[in-house]
């Protein structure tokens, strides 16, 4: 007989640190085996090798005890998580390809320019390849672009049209006159474009069993992303999730154990998570204040614009009725040359 949630006991659940927090997710993805499971499940590719690239561009300061975290170059506040990987994937024909995976995670929908900046930088990355001259058979080393796959894990929704959990853009190469799509790899076009993958975590609860039951990839993807389900938060503790043990298949054992180990290997985990909470609250408060002030400024500008119109109409009326220009100047404050042009 199948257990219902009402009849489950504590042994049927696992408590894990909440991986929506940067400090937990980064710890998870620093383990190569866990990272390979996560990324290969997301993009549905067979990854043979995976390497976490050193972060060379500005990132969130590791000192979580401070709320004022800034980009050391621009002094802008930073609240976007990102990791870069290079991977060797096996293509359907058995050949291999090196790709660049850019993983970005955000909790607030207002940092698209930073997304674009990171993509732009990684889009210029190159790899060295050896090619053989067909005439001389000489081997030459050349630099080739690396195919880029940006993945965005968002704790907010960007669309409510279809309410999907994962949105993927598909590059199509269409001839305008022949109205046909190119089916083969095209080095020029494919190296100047990329697909993007966007996870909308709040849409987990718009997915039903019929959406994935007959598709192994969708089923694995769904169970992976359930590890981020914010509706599984432990009561009164947003730093922990309470997940049903039997729901998660064996291929996620490594990932779950790695997340659990975050508490053991990082004695300051709670402090870091609290700091993230406070930091984001500070940003939200700041952004709300900026939005309010911008609104008030717009109102003031509109009021001043209306006032100027009234003054000009008043000055016109005075001038048309023969009032001297110096008198109009004193009454309205308008410049004499401006009154003369009326």
NORTALIN-V507056 format. One record per pair of residues at least 24 apart in sequence whose C-alpha atoms are under 10 Angstrom apart, sorted by sequence separation. I is the first residue (numbers start at 1). J is the second residue. If there is no record, write none. Layout:
# NORTALIN-V507056
I;J
I;J
This chain:
# NORTALIN-V507056
59;83
80;104
81;105
82;106
122;146
123;147
124;148
170;194
171;195
201;225
204;228
205;229
223;247
224;248
308;332
315;339
316;340
80;105
81;106
100;125
122;147
123;148
169;194
170;195
171;196
200;225
201;226
204;229
223;248
224;249
227;252
316;341
317;342
79;105
80;106
81;107
100;126
122;148
123;149
169;195
170;196
199;225
202;228
203;229
204;230
205;231
222;248
223;249
308;334
312;338
316;342
55;82
79;106
80;107
122;149
123;150
168;195
169;196
170;197
201;228
202;229
204;231
224;251
312;339
315;342
55;83
56;84
79;107
80;108
99;127
122;150
168;196
169;197
201;229
202;230
220;248
224;252
227;255
54;83
55;84
79;108
98;127
119;148
167;196
168;197
169;198
201;230
202;231
220;249
223;252
227;256
313;342
53;83
54;84
55;85
80;110
119;149
167;197
168;198
239;269
312;342
52;83
53;84
54;85
80;111
119;150
166;197
167;198
168;199
220;251
224;255
239;270
52;84
53;85
79;111
80;112
118;150
166;198
167;199
220;252
224;256
227;259
51;84
52;85
53;86
78;111
82;115
165;198
166;199
167;200
51;85
52;86
80;114
81;115
84;118
164;198
165;199
166;200
239;273
50;85
51;86
52;87
79;114
80;115
115;150
164;199
165;200
166;201
238;273
239;274
50;86
51;87
78;114
82;118
164;200
165;201
238;274
49;86
50;87
51;88
115;152
163;200
164;201
165;202
166;203
22;60
49;87
50;88
84;122
164;202
165;203
166;204
239;277
23;62
48;87
49;88
50;89
163;202
164;203
165;204
238;277
47;87
48;88
49;89
158;198
163;203
164;204
165;205
23;64
46;87
47;88
48;89
49;90
157;198
158;199
159;200
162;203
163;204
164;205
165;206
46;88
47;89
48;90
145;187
148;190
157;199
158;200
163;205
164;206
165;207
45;88
46;89
47;90
144;187
145;188
147;190
148;191
156;199
157;200
160;203
163;206
164;207
45;89
46;90
47;91
146;190
147;191
148;192
149;193
150;194
151;195
152;196
153;197
154;198
155;199
156;200
157;201
159;203
162;206
163;207
45;90
46;91
100;145
101;146
109;154
145;190
146;191
147;192
148;193
149;194
150;195
151;196
152;197
153;198
154;199
155;200
156;201
157;202
39;85
45;91
46;92
99;145
100;146
101;147
102;148
103;149
104;150
105;151
106;152
107;153
108;154
109;155
145;191
146;192
147;193
148;194
149;195
150;196
151;197
152;198
153;199
154;200
155;201
156;202
157;203
45;92
53;100
98;145
99;146
100;147
101;148
102;149
103;150
104;151
105;152
106;153
107;154
108;155
109;156
144;191
145;192
147;194
148;195
149;196
150;197
151;198
152;199
153;200
154;201
155;202
156;203
39;87
48;96
50;98
53;101
98;146
99;147
100;148
101;149
102;150
103;151
104;152
105;153
106;154
107;155
108;156
109;157
147;195
148;196
149;197
150;198
151;199
152;200
153;201
154;202
155;203
36;85
40;89
47;96
48;97
49;98
50;99
51;100
52;101
53;102
97;146
98;147
99;148
100;149
101;150
102;151
103;152
104;153
105;154
106;155
107;156
108;157
109;158
35;85
46;96
47;97
50;100
51;101
97;147
98;148
99;149
100;150
101;151
102;152
103;153
104;154
105;155
106;156
36;87
47;98
50;101
47;99
166;218
30;83
29;83
26;81
166;221
25;81
26;82
165;221
166;222
22;79
26;83
165;222
22;80
23;81
43;101
22;81
166;225
21;81
22;82
58;118
86;146
165;225
57;118
86;147
39;101
86;148
39;103
57;121
85;149
84;150
83;151
123;191
124;192
82;151
123;192
82;152
123;193
81;152
82;153
123;194
81;153
153;225
155;228
155;229
155;230
25;105
22;105
21;105
22;106
20;105
21;106
20;106
21;107
20;107
105;198
102;196
103;197
104;198
105;199
43;149
43;151
42;151
39;151
42;166
43;168
20;153
20;154
20;155
43;196
43;197
42;197
42;199
45;217
108;280
44;217
107;280
43;217
44;218
42;217
108;283
41;217
42;218
44;220
108;284
41;218
44;221
110;287
41;219
42;220
43;221
41;220
42;221
41;221
42;222
20;201
40;221
41;222
39;221
41;223
42;224
38;221
41;224
42;225
41;225
38;224
37;224
38;225
79;276
79;279
78;279
79;280
77;279
25;228
64;268
79;283
64;269
78;283
65;271
66;272
77;283
20;227
21;228
64;271
65;272
19;227
20;228
64;272
65;273
67;275
18;227
19;228
20;229
63;272
64;273
65;274
66;275
67;276
18;228
19;229
20;230
62;272
64;274
65;275
66;276
67;277
69;279
16;227
18;229
19;230
64;275
65;276
67;278
68;279
18;230
63;275
64;276
66;278
67;279
66;279
67;280
18;232
37;251
38;252
65;279
67;281
68;282
18;233
24;239
37;252
64;279
67;282
68;283
17;233
18;234
67;283
15;232
16;233
21;238
37;254
38;255
15;233
16;234
20;238
21;239
34;252
37;255
15;234
18;237
20;239
34;253
35;254
36;255
18;238
19;239
20;240
34;254
35;255
17;238
18;239
19;240
33;254
34;255
17;239
18;240
19;241
33;255
34;256
16;239
17;240
18;241
31;254
34;257
16;240
17;241
18;242
31;255
34;258
15;240
16;241
17;242
33;258
34;259
15;241
16;242
28;254
29;255
14;241
15;242
16;243
28;255
31;258
13;241
14;242
15;243
28;256
30;258
13;242
14;243
15;244
28;257
29;258
12;242
13;243
14;244
15;245
28;258
29;259
12;243
13;244
14;245
27;258
28;259
10;242
12;244
13;245
14;246
27;259
28;260
11;244
12;245
13;246
25;258
26;259
28;261
10;244
11;245
12;246
13;247
24;258
25;259
27;261
28;262
10;245
12;247
24;259
27;262
8;244
24;260
26;262
24;261
25;262
24;262
27;265
5;244
17;256
23;262
24;263
27;266
16;256
19;259
15;256
16;257
18;259
19;260
14;256
16;258
17;259
18;260
24;266
16;259
17;260
19;262
23;266
15;259
16;260
17;261
18;262
15;260
16;261
17;262
24;269
14;260
16;262
17;263
23;269
16;263
23;270
24;272
23;272
24;273
22;272
23;273
21;272
22;273
17;269
21;273
17;270
21;274
23;276
22;276
18;273
21;276
17;273
21;277
